[in-house]
């Protein structure tokens, strides 16, 4: 099962981290076959938010939500279950200064869903 | 066997076995809802077959096997009609081995507890799911016990089950490296259920479900399967607290404080059991906050009269408790115990320091403690002000009555 580990944190604190620490973590996860993809993001000042409403494109400067803790990067990981995904997330270095949101990947290609009226 | 007899026996089997059967079916079928359906099907089958065939030698195994058979049969039939539903296909294809595979069955109820109390679920969902799945309470009973509307509670349970399925929370007992942190969340859920029941039992809501007894039952189940020190400590704590249930309120529903309780009303059997468990937990030397709180409660229970309480022992247990779990509320309790050991002036000094630090300035029991110490020191005006402050902060009817009584006594004296 795949999980997306979203790395959130205050940019200043994340910026103070040594990239080599993150790269080492990444290399270890890849060597174990647990990392499918991973990237770091440029600071949130570079973000652009795109919406389409009634067929009209609207583009705004900045991230989707203005929060103290910003999305700083992601890891797409392969794990047996949520417990293993939590273990992997705990190894991602920014977990020490920010937090990691773990989200299961919905297998949209394998099992596409018809629109659901309501949950 | 005459018909009513067998019906009664099936009812008894339902009471004693349904949760264990459910726990195993969840593992075998890999889905909470499907397992619940299978459980109902299994008992329906029992009601059909047992009156003719008599009770099987091992009703639990019979029920698991009947439930699993019916569920898989149903999936197969569905799969034939919906040949393209890969999920139904998977579940039917991956038939697990025999139900009675060694330790698997014995651990199923533990798996169920750990899954319901998984920290990835919201705290209130952990509580609701545990009471629903592990204790077998109905959604309506749980909603009533927590004074929550039924649809809200039902939604909470549905969401929790969906998260277990979609985020794939595994159905397993955590390994040794995770066990202590995961156990903490299980113990927190059980203690929360207990406290809810403990507080409610003194309220006006006499119709509310006996959550304290439910929590004790859960604690027993857990320690039978997993005799970890703090699980034993929590069971002891609940037994000891609950042993005073009959003495905590007057017939009119008023709160009676520990020192004024009629100790002959305390449940001796529960005190003995709880104290023995405290001894067992302390002997492991790996005890934590639950065991220490139980040890404090045991000291109270040991004293034949309030005046016989060993306050020295209690203060030193609080010291130990503070060293592993610093908290202003424990400091407050320690200050009250110290006042009993060294006199109200020494206690008041500590309580005032605590109130000055601000963390407890909105905590009703801190003001009630200050009021009580001032009263004992003969400082009536200060006592009245503090009782008034506590009164403004409490929402519990019995506490309100107790505080008003104290205020009236002060006004009279």
Interface residues (C-beta under 8 A of the other chain):
Chain A: X1 X80 X81 X82 X83 X86 X102 X104 X106 X110 X111
Chain B: X86 X87 X118 X120 X166 X167 X168 X169 X170 X172 X174 X178
